[in-house]
């Protein structure tokens, strides 16, 4: 088992990466499960796949799981589900010192974490991420949120988990599409500031996705360690360092909004296309070699992902996508910072990007 510390001032915790962590849940959570009844929030798909494992693990440790099972999908990150979840936790008499279990992907982790952040002005929660994307990204760092009609993740709070258990066994039950979507966030860490890791992805990504256990453990542990370092430096995204983790997300969130936050485009798929767009736009500005942008797109295609905006078949123009970006939570004094690249592993925050030029660039990509 790999153990990665997340050194948040005043709220440090561990991320543990290994196989069989859910089956050994009570031992892993020793000292944190204070009551017999343990609230577990999940979605219907994850409950079908892992509910019995959690039930058995808690029962064998002298506990009882009490379940809130949400519909699977991005639509559960809503005001209505947040309110219903809060009411359920209050009915279960959850106290500030109790730990709520978030068993699922990014949707469940975000919703549960936000509920924990505001319940009684803050109670504890434990992340049990069941997707590759959640393991390497959303379960670590304390960003929690719901979506609104205006856009994605616009209402939320920073609230760190007490523990994250990334059980590699769950990856064996993921549909290939979801596994590939999570892989986009793995590649992101290479693009931010670690060209050697991108080279590792280039050489090993396909085998990792195909099921090589050692490669999966390395990819997950390395990605988490990279995020932990950045989060420890800039927990609340005040210095600009943590903003680097949003590479591909400004474009990606606009695509998610355009497709109605639906299963037509998974979050990681949007990030993958968004990273390619960031690279291509960087090349358009003369910041990054065109060959490097093409290298990224080719790598994503090679592992089975869509890397080209034109292939999505969207019935909109660049201005419509830029319109979605205007609701981005990173807007500052009427301007939108963009994550651009000077090369693989050389991401930086640009605050002088002209949105009309972005729209013209997107028009070209939509028509390609």
Phi and psi in degrees as a GROMACS rama.xvg file:
@    title "Ramachandran Plot"
@    xaxis  label "Phi"
@    yaxis  label "Psi"
@TYPE xy
-90.0394  137.368  UNK-2
-121.469  118.964  UNK-3
-113.688  117.476  UNK-4
-77.7175  141.232  UNK-5
-111.374  105.835  UNK-6
-89.1829  65.8048  UNK-7
-81.572  128.161  UNK-8
-59.7104  122.608  UNK-9
84.1912  -12.7644  UNK-10
-148.644  54.6402  UNK-11
-71.866  152.368  UNK-12
-154.437  174.695  UNK-13
-113.653  148.168  UNK-14
-112.019  123.53  UNK-15
-109.87  132.11  UNK-16
-121.539  121.956  UNK-17
-179.425  -179.619  UNK-18
-102.709  133.46  UNK-19
92.0699  12.53  UNK-20
-68.8264  -33.9173  UNK-21
-69.7264  -38.2192  UNK-22
-65.5583  -28.4041  UNK-23
-102.125  33.2491  UNK-24
-55.5915  -46.3262  UNK-25
-66.2306  -42.1533  UNK-26
-62.1143  -41.4752  UNK-27
-66.3372  -31.0788  UNK-28
-99.8371  17.8255  UNK-29
-54.4792  131.023  UNK-30
90.3596  -8.70066  UNK-31
-108.307  -19.7821  UNK-32
-99.0372  96.1647  UNK-33
-85.1197  -23.2079  UNK-34
-120.413  164.151  UNK-35
-65.0802  -45.3961  UNK-36
-84.5606  126.904  UNK-37
-119.041  117.739  UNK-38
-74.4518  131.322  UNK-39
-127.325  124.969  UNK-40
-107.64  131.18  UNK-41
-152.938  -175.425  UNK-42
-116.859  171.644  UNK-43
-63.1974  -39.2651  UNK-44
-66.7513  -44.9959  UNK-45
-67.4558  -38.2532  UNK-46
-61.0369  -40.8519  UNK-47
-61.5314  -38.7053  UNK-48
-82.7904  -36.9828  UNK-49
-128.54  -1.31733  UNK-50
-58.3121  -43.0313  UNK-51
-67.5916  -32.6177  UNK-52
-65.2696  -44.4356  UNK-53
-65.9073  -44.3021  UNK-54
-54.9512  -49.6646  UNK-55
-65.8412  -43.8074  UNK-56
-61.1887  -45.1445  UNK-57
-68.5968  -42.4811  UNK-58
-61.1736  -45.0237  UNK-59
-64.5692  -23.1396  UNK-60
-96.2416  9.93529  UNK-61
87.2276  20.2625  UNK-62
-121.726  172.193  UNK-63
-131.587  127.158  UNK-64
-77.8362  133.601  UNK-65
-117.751  127.656  UNK-66
-107.328  139.887  UNK-67
-118.855  113.919  UNK-68
-110.411  113.752  UNK-69
-96.1884  159.576  UNK-70
-62.2305  142.394  UNK-71
-71.3088  144.366  UNK-72
117.934  163.98  UNK-73
-60.8477  -24.7722  UNK-74
-64.4784  -16.6699  UNK-75
-76.8936  -12.5946  UNK-76
-84.7361  68.3945  UNK-77
-131.38  163.369  UNK-78
-56.61  -43.2965  UNK-79
-63.4304  -45.3815  UNK-80
-70.8733  -33.6389  UNK-81
-62.6767  -48.4778  UNK-82
-61.6799  -43.6954  UNK-83
-65.7535  -35.9887  UNK-84
-68.4185  -41.9703  UNK-85
-60.0504  -46.6304  UNK-86
-60.136  -40.011  UNK-87
-64.7705  -43.4511  UNK-88
-64.9789  -37.9792  UNK-89
-65.8247  -40.2073  UNK-90
-64.4308  -30.6095  UNK-91
-81.0485  0.153924  UNK-92
57.9822  42.6267  UNK-93
-67.8451  131.774  UNK-94
-103.59  168.046  UNK-95
-63.1017  -29.5537  UNK-96
-86.8547  -3.49281  UNK-97
-79.6785  163.081  UNK-98
-120.275  119.202  UNK-99
-88.3844  137.625  UNK-100
-95.1495  128.469  UNK-101
-105.354  101.687  UNK-102
-105.749  101.596  UNK-103
163.15  -165.845  UNK-104
-86.5805  -157.939  UNK-105
-63.1762  -33.8211  UNK-106
-62.3679  -48.8568  UNK-107
-67.0785  -42.4006  UNK-108
-62.3973  -42.9515  UNK-109
-64.9628  -46.9017  UNK-110
-66.6012  -46.2455  UNK-111
-64.5815  -42.8204  UNK-112
-62.5341  -39.8342  UNK-113
-68.0628  -42.0258  UNK-114
-59.7212  -43.0179  UNK-115
-64.4043  -34.7036  UNK-116
-65.4472  -34.2346  UNK-117
-104.934  -12.6647  UNK-118
-70.1521  119.012  UNK-119
53.1455  35.5247  UNK-120
63.2129  23.3888  UNK-121
125.115  109.771  UNK-122
-120.466  -178.775  UNK-123
-95.0902  151.992  UNK-124
-147.192  157.274  UNK-125
-122.485  130.807  UNK-126
-89.2244  125.687  UNK-127
-120.281  76.7835  UNK-128
-71.4735  131.612  UNK-129
-114.173  12.7583  UNK-130
-128.471  156.019  UNK-131
-61.3182  -40.7966  UNK-132
-60.4442  -45.6585  UNK-133
-66.2281  -38.0293  UNK-134
-63.7729  -43.2042  UNK-135
-92.8489  -7.34707  UNK-136
-138.676  -75.3908  UNK-137
-71.0637  -23.1836  UNK-138
-77.2333  -13.279  UNK-139
-113.379  132.254  UNK-140
114.024  -15.028  UNK-141
83.9003  10.3902  UNK-142
-80.7418  124.281  UNK-143
-130.312  148.868  UNK-144
-172.504  166.984  UNK-145
-125.018  166.782  UNK-146
-94.4167  157.245  UNK-147
-132.646  175.479  UNK-148
-60.7336  -26.4555  UNK-149
-79.6159  -19.2691  UNK-150
159.818  -178.005  UNK-151
-88.5994  134.774  UNK-152
58.681  32.5777  UNK-153
-86.3574  -11.7495  UNK-154
-126.236  118.3  UNK-155
-174.963  -166.2  UNK-156
-155.282  155.133  UNK-157
-83.7233  119.852  UNK-158
-151.557  108.058  UNK-159
-76.1823  142.122  UNK-160
-70.7335  164.543  UNK-161
-85.5306  -19.5712  UNK-162
-169.223  146.941  UNK-163
-127.297  127.203  UNK-164
-115.404  107.401  UNK-165
-99.0725  95.4691  UNK-166
-86.1083  114.247  UNK-167
-66.2559  -18.8418  UNK-168
-62.2255  -28.3199  UNK-169
-66.8083  -25.244  UNK-170
-65.5141  -25.2806  UNK-171
-69.9743  -18.7075  UNK-172
-101.609  -0.69246  UNK-173
-77.1872  140.136  UNK-174
-60.6286  145.433  UNK-175
-53.298  -36.657  UNK-176
-62.4027  -43.1336  UNK-177
-68.5512  -35.9098  UNK-178
-63.2087  -44.7645  UNK-179
-64.5252  -38.7099  UNK-180
-60.89  -40.8097  UNK-181
-66.4764  -31.3347  UNK-182
-61.9096  -28.2172  UNK-183
-56.2573  -39.1024  UNK-184
-73.0289  -25.0576  UNK-185
-67.4659  -49.887  UNK-186
-57.9555  -35.0939  UNK-187
-52.8164  -40.5707  UNK-188
-65.4525  -31.9654  UNK-189
-68.5206  -38.6811  UNK-190
-71.3299  -30.1717  UNK-191
-65.4271  -59.7377  UNK-192
-156.27  24.8658  UNK-193
-144.35  76.9787  UNK-194
-60.5436  -31.4024  UNK-195
-64.0956  -36.6233  UNK-196
-71.516  -35.1487  UNK-197
-62.3627  -39.4745  UNK-198
-62.8958  -37.6374  UNK-199
-62.0356  -44.1496  UNK-200
-60.5764  -43.1434  UNK-201
-57.651  -39.7596  UNK-202
-84.0397  -28.7825  UNK-203
-122.821  -7.50002  UNK-204
-58.4951  -44.9958  UNK-205
-63.6761  -42.4016  UNK-206
-67.9338  -36.8068  UNK-207
-62.0231  -45.741  UNK-208
-65.9123  -29.5636  UNK-209
-75.4066  -12.6944  UNK-210
126.096  3.87868  UNK-211
-63.3702  115.287  UNK-212
-65.5042  -42.2333  UNK-213
-65.9059  -40.7386  UNK-214
-66.1025  -37.0936  UNK-215
-64.1058  -44.9112  UNK-216
-61.5168  -42.6779  UNK-217
-63.5801  -46.0658  UNK-218
-61.1957  -44.4014  UNK-219
-68.7428  -48.5614  UNK-220
-64.095  -42.8547  UNK-221
-63.994  -42.7503  UNK-222
-63.8118  -44.471  UNK-223
-63.1361  -42.3892  UNK-224
-62.1262  -39.0045  UNK-225
-63.7811  -44.7253  UNK-226
-67.8089  -39.4082  UNK-227
-59.5349  -40.0958  UNK-228
-63.2111  -44.0996  UNK-229
-68.2861  -43.1609  UNK-230
-63.6495  -40.1583  UNK-231
-63.2901  -30.7933  UNK-232
-77.8793  -29.3473  UNK-233
-152.243  70.893  UNK-234
-57.0292  -43.2247  UNK-235
-108.875  21.6742  UNK-236
58.2621  47.0336  UNK-237
-100.678  -23.8217  UNK-238
-98.0686  -13.2648  UNK-239
100.094  -17.4457  UNK-240
-64.3211  -46.5184  UNK-241
-68.0798  -25.1688  UNK-242
-58.3618  -24.7335  UNK-243
-59.6378  -26.206  UNK-244
-67.6896  -11.3543  UNK-245
-89.1996  11.4174  UNK-246
-52.3538  127.705  UNK-247
83.8831  -12.1554  UNK-248
-80.2113  -31.5734  UNK-249
-63.7512  -48.3652  UNK-250
-65.4662  -43.8529  UNK-251
-63.2418  -43.2658  UNK-252
-64.9775  -35.5239  UNK-253
-63.0817  -39.5005  UNK-254
-67.7439  -38.9046  UNK-255
-62.7312  -42.4212  UNK-256
-63.6013  -42.2871  UNK-257
-63.9764  -30.2306  UNK-258
-97.5939  14.2278  UNK-259
72.4534  27.4556  UNK-260
47.7108  48.869  UNK-261
-115.735  178.242  UNK-262
-70.1545  -4.75713  UNK-263
-61.9439  -31.5112  UNK-264
-141.323  110.052  UNK-265
-71.7634  155.459  UNK-266
-54.843  -48.1003  UNK-267
-64.4219  -32.0096  UNK-268
-65.9241  -39.6997  UNK-269
-64.8747  -39.6271  UNK-270
-64.4731  -40.4226  UNK-271
-60.3589  -51.2126  UNK-272
-63.6399  -38.1139  UNK-273
-62.6883  -38.6506  UNK-274
-66.7895  -39.6192  UNK-275
-64.175  -42.412  UNK-276
-62.5776  -41.2179  UNK-277
-61.3475  -40.93  UNK-278
-67.1865  -45.5175  UNK-279
-65.387  -38.283  UNK-280
-68.7968  -36.647  UNK-281
-60.6803  -41.5959  UNK-282
-65.501  -38.8824  UNK-283
-58.7267  -36.1798  UNK-284
-82.5669  -2.50392  UNK-285
80.3545  15.513  UNK-286
-86.6582  -29.8356  UNK-287
-134.21  141.833  UNK-288
-61.2634  136.587  UNK-289
-56.7947  -35.0659  UNK-290
-62.7036  -34.3448  UNK-291
-69.6303  -40.4594  UNK-292
-62.809  -41.5895  UNK-293
-67.1745  -33.9377  UNK-294
-61.0699  -46.4617  UNK-295
-60.112  -48.6374  UNK-296
-61.0417  -41.0312  UNK-297
-64.9058  -40.4192  UNK-298
-62.3264  -44.5283  UNK-299
-64.4435  -40.1262  UNK-300
-62.4303  -39.2363  UNK-301
-62.8818  -27.7603  UNK-302
-96.2789  8.69157  UNK-303
96.196  16.6718  UNK-304
-103.215  153.674  UNK-305
-77.4243  127.23  UNK-306
-119.341  1.19831  UNK-307
-121.81  126.472  UNK-308
-60.2381  -40.0089  UNK-309
-60.3481  -27.4241  UNK-310
-72.2316  -11.6853  UNK-311
-76.8923  -21.2818  UNK-312
67.2163  37.1914  UNK-313
-74.5168  142.673  UNK-314
-101.711  64.9963  UNK-315
-151.623  174.024  UNK-316
-114.456  178.265  UNK-317
-62.4853  -34.9268  UNK-318
-62.976  -36.2097  UNK-319
-65.3056  -41.4535  UNK-320
-66.515  -41.4382  UNK-321
-62.7639  -34.2523  UNK-322
-59.2639  -38.6394  UNK-323
-64.7283  -36.0226  UNK-324
-64.5051  -25.7383  UNK-325
-65.8163  -15.4672  UNK-326
-94.811  5.70905  UNK-327
-62.7437  137.846  UNK-328
-67.799  -11.6013  UNK-329
-87.8918  -0.0932865  UNK-330
-55.0724  135.833  UNK-331
-141.916  113.636  UNK-332
53.9962  39.0685  UNK-333
82.3009  1.79327  UNK-334
-117.297  154.409  UNK-335
-117.51  112.632  UNK-336
-66.5632  144.609  UNK-337
-120.623  143.64  UNK-338
-89.4281  115.665  UNK-339
-120.867  175.441  UNK-340
-133.156  143.289  UNK-341
-97.2273  -3.24842  UNK-342
162.921  176.111  UNK-343
-62.6556  124.757  UNK-344
82.0076  16.8976  UNK-345
-135.617  61.6611  UNK-346
-84.8861  143.318  UNK-347
-145.578  163.471  UNK-348
-96.2044  119.496  UNK-349
-106.314  130.069  UNK-350
-112.05  12.5062  UNK-351
-126.117  31.4884  UNK-352
-83.504  131.708  UNK-353
-85.4835  119.18  UNK-354
-66.7585  -29.3102  UNK-355
-67.804  -31.6932  UNK-356
-71.164  -36.7911  UNK-357
-61.7184  -42.4428  UNK-358
-62.2983  -42.5435  UNK-359
-64.1871  -40.7374  UNK-360
-60.4797  -44.4626  UNK-361
-66.7504  -34.0044  UNK-362
-57.4279  -44.4759  UNK-363
-63.8853  -40.7361  UNK-364
-69.8203  -36.5648  UNK-365
-64.6847  -32.3337  UNK-366
-86.9194  -10.7721  UNK-367
